[in-house]
Every structure is written in C-alpha cells, then in structure tokens.
Amino acid sequence: MTTAKPKVQSWAGFKNDLLAAAKGGPAPAGAGGLVVESAESLMRLLTPENRELLRIIRDEQPQSVAALARLTHRAEPNLARTLGKLEAAGFVAFRQDGKRRAPISLARRFSVHVDPFGGNDRIEVA
C-alpha cells in the first residue's frame, strides 16, 4: 500500500468520492491507499492463493501479467480478474512498459481492528 491512510468504506462511497474528484473536487480521503468495504471483504480478498500471488509479485517482480501467469501456473484471464480486484483494493498497481503491464506489489503489513458492536472497523499500517 502507499503511504495514504487505509480506509474502510463502502464501494458506493468510494465510487462517489472518485466521481466527485473526477469532476474537479478534492481527492478523496485515503486516495492511493488500501480501500475495502469491510474487514470481512478484506479477508475474502486475502485468500492464501492471493497472499502467495502478492508474495510472488513482490519477490519475483514479473515484467508482465503473462510472465506472472507462467510463474503461478494460473490462466491469464483468471489472473487478470484477480489482479483487478487487488488493484481496486490498493494492493497492486501496474507499470506500463510498451504493450506490457507489469504488476507491482503495493502491499504492506497492516492490522485490522474489528468493532464487534458496530461498523467502526479500522485498518492500520504497521
């Protein structure tokens, strides 16, 4: 993740923030950082397979999605969908190199603090 503060926010709220920014308004709080709908959605995204994928991106630094598909033995269309979800949450970005898109890991260690009595969950970068 980038240095922006992580944010627990509904996808509808996130979309509204981005639309407002696109119309010339201020950048949304948490822009460029981890944005998830809930602690539950975060844990659904961070499956063991996706954690391994993030590790491979960080350690192997593949030069394209195709190269990552070869490293992980995953079908490229399925991998592209997963990368899209990780990108939307702020775990992955892409560097454009000609026609190739190279995935870059933005993930950092973080803590999730769950409010069992309401919707005041928060995420803190360690």
OpenMM code with the backbone's topology and positions (N, CA, C; nanometers):
from openmm import Vec3, app, unit

residues = "MET THR THR ALA LYS PRO LYS VAL GLN SER TRP ALA GLY PHE LYS ASN ASP LEU LEU ALA ALA ALA LYS GLY GLY PRO ALA PRO ALA GLY ALA GLY GLY LEU VAL VAL GLU SER ALA GLU SER LEU MET ARG LEU LEU THR PRO GLU ASN ARG GLU LEU LEU ARG ILE ILE ARG ASP GLU GLN PRO GLN SER VAL ALA ALA LEU ALA ARG LEU THR HIS ARG ALA GLU PRO ASN LEU ALA ARG THR LEU GLY LYS LEU GLU ALA ALA GLY PHE VAL ALA PHE ARG GLN ASP GLY LYS ARG ARG ALA PRO ILE SER LEU ALA ARG ARG PHE SER VAL HIS VAL ASP PRO PHE GLY GLY ASN ASP ARG ILE GLU VAL ALA".split()
positions = [
    Vec3(0.0839, -0.1173, 0.0000),
    Vec3(0.0000, 0.0000, 0.0000),
    Vec3(0.0878, 0.1228, 0.0000),
    Vec3(0.0339, 0.2307, -0.0462),
    Vec3(0.1082, 0.3540, -0.0449),
    Vec3(0.1049, 0.4128, 0.0943),
    Vec3(0.1611, 0.5325, 0.1123),
    Vec3(0.1647, 0.5944, 0.2429),
    Vec3(0.0315, 0.6538, 0.2834),
    Vec3(-0.0681, 0.6554, 0.1952),
    Vec3(-0.2004, 0.7052, 0.2310),
    Vec3(-0.2601, 0.6170, 0.3390),
    Vec3(-0.3433, 0.6780, 0.4233),
    Vec3(-0.4051, 0.6052, 0.5323),
    Vec3(-0.5076, 0.5062, 0.4778),
    Vec3(-0.5050, 0.3797, 0.5241),
    Vec3(-0.6042, 0.2820, 0.4815),
    Vec3(-0.7441, 0.3268, 0.5229),
    Vec3(-0.8443, 0.2797, 0.4505),
    Vec3(-0.9800, 0.3265, 0.4737),
    Vec3(-1.0791, 0.2120, 0.4569),
    Vec3(-1.1710, 0.1983, 0.5540),
    Vec3(-1.2825, 0.1055, 0.5410),
    Vec3(-1.4005, 0.1887, 0.4943),
    Vec3(-1.4494, 0.1604, 0.3745),
    Vec3(-1.5541, 0.2412, 0.3130),
    Vec3(-1.6342, 0.1547, 0.2176),
    Vec3(-1.7621, 0.1839, 0.2049),
    Vec3(-1.8436, 0.1090, 0.1098),
    Vec3(-1.7946, 0.1386, -0.0314),
    Vec3(-1.8164, 0.0425, -0.1219),
    Vec3(-1.7765, 0.0642, -0.2610),
    Vec3(-1.8560, 0.1781, -0.3214),
    Vec3(-1.9826, 0.1934, -0.2808),
    Vec3(-2.0638, 0.3039, -0.3324),
    Vec3(-2.0046, 0.4379, -0.2880),
    Vec3(-1.9623, 0.4460, -0.1632),
    Vec3(-1.8990, 0.5683, -0.1139),
    Vec3(-1.7682, 0.5966, -0.1853),
    Vec3(-1.6909, 0.4927, -0.2082),
    Vec3(-1.5643, 0.5066, -0.2797),
    Vec3(-1.5893, 0.5567, -0.4218),
    Vec3(-1.6890, 0.4994, -0.4886),
    Vec3(-1.7238, 0.5411, -0.6242),
    Vec3(-1.7670, 0.6874, -0.6251),
    Vec3(-1.8489, 0.7269, -0.5289),
    Vec3(-1.8933, 0.8662, -0.5206),
    Vec3(-1.7756, 0.9607, -0.4998),
    Vec3(-1.6808, 0.9229, -0.4140),
    Vec3(-1.5609, 1.0049, -0.3923),
    Vec3(-1.4829, 1.0216, -0.5224),
    Vec3(-1.4654, 0.9112, -0.5957),
    Vec3(-1.3885, 0.9177, -0.7200),
    Vec3(-1.4599, 1.0016, -0.8255),
    Vec3(-1.5927, 0.9888, -0.8350),
    Vec3(-1.6678, 1.0700, -0.9308),
    Vec3(-1.6577, 1.2180, -0.8967),
    Vec3(-1.6648, 1.2515, -0.7676),
    Vec3(-1.6523, 1.3908, -0.7259),
    Vec3(-1.5138, 1.4454, -0.7608),
    Vec3(-1.4100, 1.3638, -0.7398),
    Vec3(-1.2735, 1.4064, -0.7730),
    Vec3(-1.2582, 1.4235, -0.9236),
    Vec3(-1.3218, 1.3337, -1.0013),
    Vec3(-1.3132, 1.3433, -1.1474),
    Vec3(-1.3799, 1.4702, -1.1992),
    Vec3(-1.4771, 1.5219, -1.1247),
    Vec3(-1.5457, 1.6454, -1.1636),
    Vec3(-1.4735, 1.7693, -1.1130),
    Vec3(-1.3531, 1.7514, -1.0595),
    Vec3(-1.2733, 1.8648, -1.0156),
    Vec3(-1.2754, 1.8893, -0.8664),
    Vec3(-1.3429, 1.8036, -0.7923),
    Vec3(-1.3460, 1.8177, -0.6467),
    Vec3(-1.2150, 1.7705, -0.5860),
    Vec3(-1.2057, 1.7776, -0.4538),
    Vec3(-1.0823, 1.7338, -0.3876),
    Vec3(-1.0649, 1.5826, -0.3983),
    Vec3(-0.9415, 1.5386, -0.3915),
    Vec3(-0.9136, 1.3944, -0.3920),
    Vec3(-0.9770, 1.3338, -0.2679),
    Vec3(-1.0360, 1.2154, -0.2801),
    Vec3(-1.0987, 1.1531, -0.1642),
    Vec3(-0.9964, 1.1171, -0.0577),
    Vec3(-1.0393, 1.1227, 0.0688),
    Vec3(-0.9528, 1.0803, 0.1780),
    Vec3(-0.9173, 0.9349, 0.1560),
    Vec3(-0.7915, 0.8998, 0.1743),
    Vec3(-0.7476, 0.7620, 0.1548),
    Vec3(-0.7133, 0.7292, 0.0113),
    Vec3(-0.7200, 0.8282, -0.0784),
    Vec3(-0.6891, 0.8024, -0.2192),
    Vec3(-0.5465, 0.7506, -0.2311),
    Vec3(-0.5298, 0.6462, -0.3085),
    Vec3(-0.3974, 0.5887, -0.3290),
    Vec3(-0.3594, 0.4878, -0.2240),
    Vec3(-0.4458, 0.4614, -0.1285),
    Vec3(-0.4171, 0.3645, -0.0242),
    Vec3(-0.5139, 0.2485, -0.0316),
    Vec3(-0.5093, 0.1641, 0.0674),
    Vec3(-0.5981, 0.0492, 0.0763),
    Vec3(-0.7399, 0.0970, 0.1040),
    Vec3(-0.8346, 0.0554, 0.0221),
    Vec3(-0.9765, 0.0872, 0.0430),
    Vec3(-1.0547, -0.0426, 0.0321),
    Vec3(-1.1221, -0.0797, 0.1403),
    Vec3(-1.2041, -0.2001, 0.1415),
    Vec3(-1.3390, -0.1682, 0.2042),
    Vec3(-1.4371, -0.2499, 0.1689),
    Vec3(-1.5739, -0.2279, 0.2174),
    Vec3(-1.5871, -0.2661, 0.3639),
    Vec3(-1.5189, -0.3712, 0.4048),
    Vec3(-1.5292, -0.4190, 0.5429),
    Vec3(-1.4108, -0.5106, 0.5718),
    Vec3(-1.3915, -0.5392, 0.7000),
    Vec3(-1.2871, -0.6341, 0.7368),
    Vec3(-1.3171, -0.7704, 0.6750),
    Vec3(-1.4451, -0.8052, 0.6676),
    Vec3(-1.4856, -0.9333, 0.6080),
    Vec3(-1.4482, -0.9393, 0.4601),
    Vec3(-1.4746, -0.8319, 0.3861),
    Vec3(-1.4405, -0.8330, 0.2427),
    Vec3(-1.2893, -0.8371, 0.2244),
    Vec3(-1.2163, -0.7742, 0.3156),
    Vec3(-1.0706, -0.7787, 0.3094),
    Vec3(-1.0210, -0.9223, 0.3255),
    Vec3(-1.0762, -0.9945, 0.4202),
    Vec3(-1.0325, -1.1324, 0.4431),
    Vec3(-1.0738, -1.2243, 0.3284),
    Vec3(-1.1880, -1.1959, 0.2633),
    Vec3(-1.2263, -1.2749, 0.1451),
    Vec3(-1.1277, -1.2515, 0.0311),
    Vec3(-1.0743, -1.1310, 0.0220),
    Vec3(-0.9790, -1.0988, -0.0832),
    Vec3(-0.8422, -1.1607, -0.0561),
    Vec3(-0.8037, -1.1669, 0.0700),
    Vec3(-0.6701, -1.2157, 0.1055),
    Vec3(-0.6698, -1.3661, 0.1325),
    Vec3(-0.7125, -1.4418, 0.0327),
    Vec3(-0.7067, -1.5871, 0.0416),
    Vec3(-0.5598, -1.6301, 0.0443),
    Vec3(-0.5326, -1.7524, 0.0870),
    Vec3(-0.3939, -1.7994, 0.0810),
    Vec3(-0.3352, -1.7896, -0.0608),
    Vec3(-0.4167, -1.8166, -0.1621),
    Vec3(-0.3684, -1.8084, -0.3007),
    Vec3(-0.3328, -1.6647, -0.3378),
    Vec3(-0.4147, -1.5689, -0.2960),
    Vec3(-0.3864, -1.4295, -0.3285),
    Vec3(-0.2686, -1.3755, -0.2490),
    Vec3(-0.2503, -1.4227, -0.1264),
    Vec3(-0.1322, -1.3833, -0.0493),
    Vec3(-0.0051, -1.4351, -0.1168),
    Vec3(-0.0113, -1.5578, -0.1656),
    Vec3(0.1031, -1.6147, -0.2383),
    Vec3(0.1289, -1.5348, -0.3661),
    Vec3(0.0217, -1.4953, -0.4333),
    Vec3(0.0345, -1.4136, -0.5536),
    Vec3(0.1051, -1.2815, -0.5216),
    Vec3(0.0647, -1.2154, -0.4143),
    Vec3(0.1297, -1.0902, -0.3738),
    Vec3(0.2776, -1.1125, -0.3411),
    Vec3(0.3088, -1.2250, -0.2768),
    Vec3(0.4481, -1.2554, -0.2439),
    Vec3(0.5307, -1.2743, -0.3705),
    Vec3(0.4738, -1.3459, -0.4675),
    Vec3(0.5450, -1.3701, -0.5925),
    Vec3(0.5683, -1.2374, -0.6667),
    Vec3(0.4677, -1.1520, -0.6692),
    Vec3(0.4845, -1.0214, -0.7349),
    Vec3(0.5953, -0.9428, -0.6666),
    Vec3(0.5950, -0.9414, -0.5335),
    Vec3(0.6979, -0.8684, -0.4588),
    Vec3(0.8373, -0.9275, -0.4814),
    Vec3(0.8495, -1.0591, -0.4696),
    Vec3(0.9813, -1.1222, -0.4723),
    Vec3(1.0365, -1.1445, -0.6127),
    Vec3(0.9511, -1.1832, -0.7061),
    Vec3(0.9964, -1.2176, -0.8411),
    Vec3(0.9923, -1.1002, -0.9381),
    Vec3(0.9123, -0.9981, -0.9078),
    Vec3(0.8980, -0.8783, -0.9908),
    Vec3(0.8794, -0.9128, -1.1392),
    Vec3(0.7701, -0.9846, -1.1709),
    Vec3(0.7461, -1.0229, -1.3110),
    Vec3(0.7304, -0.8996, -1.3987),
    Vec3(0.7743, -0.9103, -1.5231),
    Vec3(0.7738, -0.7967, -1.6151),
    Vec3(0.6443, -0.7838, -1.6940),
    Vec3(0.5489, -0.8761, -1.6701),
    Vec3(0.4196, -0.8696, -1.7387),
    Vec3(0.3225, -0.9630, -1.6681),
    Vec3(0.1950, -0.9467, -1.6999),
    Vec3(0.0936, -1.0382, -1.6470),
    Vec3(0.1176, -1.1780, -1.7029),
    Vec3(0.1589, -1.1879, -1.8276),
    Vec3(0.1879, -1.3186, -1.8876),
    Vec3(0.3014, -1.3879, -1.8118),
    Vec3(0.4038, -1.3139, -1.7765),
    Vec3(0.5151, -1.3720, -1.7000),
    Vec3(0.4664, -1.4179, -1.5628),
    Vec3(0.3796, -1.3396, -1.5004),
    Vec3(0.3230, -1.3791, -1.3713),
    Vec3(0.2374, -1.5044, -1.3861),
    Vec3(0.1624, -1.5151, -1.4937),
    Vec3(0.0811, -1.6343, -1.5183),
    Vec3(0.1704, -1.7579, -1.5283),
    Vec3(0.2835, -1.7446, -1.5957),
    Vec3(0.3765, -1.8582, -1.6062),
    Vec3(0.4336, -1.8943, -1.4689),
    Vec3(0.4686, -1.7936, -1.3893),
    Vec3(0.5256, -1.8188, -1.2561),
    Vec3(0.4268, -1.8872, -1.1628),
    Vec3(0.3000, -1.8523, -1.1759),
    Vec3(0.1987, -1.9025, -1.0830),
    Vec3(0.1196, -2.0209, -1.1367),
    Vec3(0.1404, -2.0542, -1.2647),
    Vec3(0.0658, -2.1631, -1.3290),
    Vec3(-0.0843, -2.1368, -1.3250),
    Vec3(-0.1217, -2.0090, -1.3419),
    Vec3(-0.2624, -1.9699, -1.3442),
    Vec3(-0.2985, -1.9214, -1.4840),
    Vec3(-0.4238, -1.9426, -1.5229),
    Vec3(-0.4709, -1.8952, -1.6530),
    Vec3(-0.4718, -1.7427, -1.6521),
    Vec3(-0.4209, -1.6827, -1.7594),
    Vec3(-0.4068, -1.5371, -1.7656),
    Vec3(-0.5389, -1.4617, -1.7467),
    Vec3(-0.6519, -1.5041, -1.8063),
    Vec3(-0.7771, -1.4306, -1.7835),
    Vec3(-0.8205, -1.4316, -1.6364),
    Vec3(-0.8069, -1.5470, -1.5703),
    Vec3(-0.8421, -1.5554, -1.4281),
    Vec3(-0.7477, -1.4708, -1.3444),
    Vec3(-0.6214, -1.4748, -1.3783),
    Vec3(-0.5217, -1.3957, -1.3076),
    Vec3(-0.5494, -1.2462, -1.3246),
    Vec3(-0.5862, -1.2049, -1.4438),
    Vec3(-0.6170, -1.0641, -1.4701),
    Vec3(-0.7350, -1.0176, -1.3851),
    Vec3(-0.8370, -1.1028, -1.3692),
    Vec3(-0.9524, -1.0674, -1.2840),
    Vec3(-0.9083, -1.0500, -1.1389),
    Vec3(-0.8267, -1.1431, -1.0904),
    Vec3(-0.7784, -1.1352, -0.9528),
    Vec3(-0.6934, -1.0099, -0.9329),
    Vec3(-0.6053, -0.9823, -1.0289),
    Vec3(-0.5220, -0.8628, -1.0191),
    Vec3(-0.6070, -0.7363, -1.0190),
    Vec3(-0.7163, -0.7361, -1.0943),
    Vec3(-0.8068, -0.6217, -1.0953),
    Vec3(-0.8668, -0.5962, -0.9582),
    Vec3(-0.9045, -0.7032, -0.8894),
    Vec3(-0.9593, -0.6898, -0.7544),
    Vec3(-0.8530, -0.6405, -0.6574),
    Vec3(-0.7330, -0.6940, -0.6685),
    Vec3(-0.6238, -0.6500, -0.5815),
    Vec3(-0.5855, -0.5053, -0.6099),
    Vec3(-0.5939, -0.4661, -0.7362),
    Vec3(-0.5650, -0.3273, -0.7731),
    Vec3(-0.6718, -0.2335, -0.7167),
    Vec3(-0.7986, -0.2710, -0.7274),
    Vec3(-0.9084, -0.1877, -0.6771),
    Vec3(-0.8963, -0.1652, -0.5269),
    Vec3(-0.8459, -0.2647, -0.4548),
    Vec3(-0.8301, -0.2528, -0.3104),
    Vec3(-0.7016, -0.1793, -0.2723),
    Vec3(-0.6094, -0.1620, -0.3662),
    Vec3(-0.4855, -0.0902, -0.3374),
    Vec3(-0.3658, -0.1776, -0.3060),
    Vec3(-0.3769, -0.3084, -0.3310),
    Vec3(-0.2654, -0.3988, -0.3046),
    Vec3(-0.1674, -0.4081, -0.4207),
    Vec3(-0.2138, -0.3781, -0.5416),
    Vec3(-0.1332, -0.3938, -0.6624),
    Vec3(-0.1526, -0.2715, -0.7512),
    Vec3(-0.0472, -0.2343, -0.8215),
    Vec3(-0.0544, -0.1319, -0.9266),
    Vec3(0.0141, -0.1922, -1.0492),
    Vec3(0.0082, -0.1193, -1.1584),
    Vec3(0.0717, -0.1677, -1.2802),
    Vec3(0.1633, -0.0609, -1.3373),
    Vec3(0.2773, -0.1050, -1.3884),
    Vec3(0.3707, -0.0187, -1.4608),
    Vec3(0.3553, -0.0543, -1.6078),
    Vec3(0.3266, 0.0448, -1.6889),
    Vec3(0.3106, 0.0219, -1.8326),
    Vec3(0.4478, 0.0255, -1.8983),
    Vec3(0.4788, -0.0785, -1.9750),
    Vec3(0.6050, -0.0868, -2.0466),
    Vec3(0.5718, -0.1278, -2.1901),
    Vec3(0.5481, -0.0282, -2.2756),
    Vec3(0.5021, -0.0580, -2.4102),
    Vec3(0.3628, -0.1160, -2.4032),
    Vec3(0.3449, -0.2353, -2.4598),
    Vec3(0.2150, -0.3018, -2.4534),
    Vec3(0.2003, -0.3876, -2.3283),
    Vec3(0.3108, -0.4074, -2.2571),
    Vec3(0.3078, -0.4926, -2.1376),
    Vec3(0.2708, -0.4118, -2.0139),
    Vec3(0.1942, -0.4768, -1.9267),
    Vec3(0.1614, -0.4201, -1.7962),
    Vec3(0.2293, -0.5062, -1.6915),
    Vec3(0.3201, -0.4484, -1.6169),
    Vec3(0.3923, -0.5230, -1.5140),
    Vec3(0.3279, -0.4967, -1.3782),
    Vec3(0.2835, -0.6026, -1.3085),
    Vec3(0.2241, -0.5829, -1.1765),
    Vec3(0.3301, -0.5459, -1.0734),
    Vec3(0.2935, -0.4551, -0.9852),
    Vec3(0.3819, -0.4096, -0.8777),
    Vec3(0.3059, -0.4251, -0.7469),
    Vec3(0.3677, -0.4848, -0.6481),
    Vec3(0.3037, -0.5018, -0.5183),
    Vec3(0.3136, -0.3722, -0.4384),
    Vec3(0.2002, -0.3240, -0.3896),
    Vec3(0.1952, -0.2081, -0.3016),
    Vec3(0.1656, -0.2508, -0.1584),
    Vec3(0.1447, -0.3799, -0.1387),
    Vec3(0.1021, -0.4323, -0.0094),
    Vec3(0.2097, -0.4120, 0.0961),
    Vec3(0.1637, -0.3780, 0.2154),
    Vec3(0.2485, -0.3651, 0.3340),
    Vec3(0.1766, -0.4347, 0.4489),
    Vec3(0.2507, -0.4677, 0.5512),
    Vec3(0.1905, -0.5304, 0.6685),
    Vec3(0.0929, -0.4321, 0.7322),
    Vec3(-0.0217, -0.4820, 0.7765),
    Vec3(-0.1215, -0.3964, 0.8402),
    Vec3(-0.1965, -0.4754, 0.9466),
    Vec3(-0.2692, -0.4035, 1.0302),
    Vec3(-0.3528, -0.4633, 1.1342),
    Vec3(-0.4964, -0.4227, 1.1095),
    Vec3(-0.5884, -0.5150, 1.1360),
    Vec3(-0.7304, -0.4875, 1.1239),
    Vec3(-0.7883, -0.4875, 1.2651),
    Vec3(-0.8558, -0.3797, 1.2987),
    Vec3(-0.9214, -0.3673, 1.4287),
    Vec3(-1.0719, -0.3722, 1.4030),
    Vec3(-1.1348, -0.4784, 1.4521),
    Vec3(-1.2764, -0.5015, 1.4264),
    Vec3(-1.3576, -0.4567, 1.5470),
    Vec3(-1.4576, -0.3737, 1.5209),
    Vec3(-1.5529, -0.3322, 1.6239),
    Vec3(-1.6676, -0.4327, 1.6209),
    Vec3(-1.6753, -0.5241, 1.7182),
    Vec3(-1.7791, -0.6268, 1.7134),
    Vec3(-1.9201, -0.5729, 1.7376),
    Vec3(-1.9306, -0.4460, 1.7780),
    Vec3(-2.0608, -0.3892, 1.8120),
    Vec3(-2.1120, -0.2914, 1.7075),
    Vec3(-2.0371, -0.2689, 1.6026),
    Vec3(-2.0820, -0.1740, 1.5016),
    Vec3(-1.9891, -0.1725, 1.3827),
    Vec3(-2.0055, -0.0721, 1.3007),
    Vec3(-1.9288, -0.0620, 1.1766),
    Vec3(-1.8074, 0.0272, 1.1867),
    Vec3(-1.7424, 0.0294, 1.3017),
    Vec3(-1.6268, 0.1174, 1.3181),
    Vec3(-1.4947, 0.0434, 1.3054),
    Vec3(-1.4886, -0.0526, 1.2138),
    Vec3(-1.3639, -0.1244, 1.1898),
    Vec3(-1.2615, -0.0265, 1.1350),
    Vec3(-1.1339, -0.0524, 1.1629),
    Vec3(-1.0292, 0.0322, 1.1058),
    Vec3(-0.9081, -0.0542, 1.0728),
    Vec3(-0.8277, -0.0026, 0.9839),
    Vec3(-0.7067, -0.0707, 0.9389),
    Vec3(-0.5902, 0.0224, 0.9654),
    Vec3(-0.4835, -0.0305, 1.0214),
    Vec3(-0.3636, 0.0476, 1.0491),
    Vec3(-0.2438, -0.0192, 0.9850),
    Vec3(-0.1650, 0.0607, 0.9141),
    Vec3(-0.0412, 0.0090, 0.8561),
    Vec3(0.0608, -0.0024, 0.9658),
    Vec3(0.1240, -0.1191, 0.9760),
    Vec3(0.2247, -0.1439, 1.0801),
    Vec3(0.3550, -0.0776, 1.0472),
] * unit.nanometer
topology = app.Topology()
chain = topology.addChain("A")
for resn in residues:
    res = topology.addResidue(resn, chain)
    for name in ("N", "CA", "C"):
        topology.addAtom(name, app.Element.getBySymbol(name[0]), res)
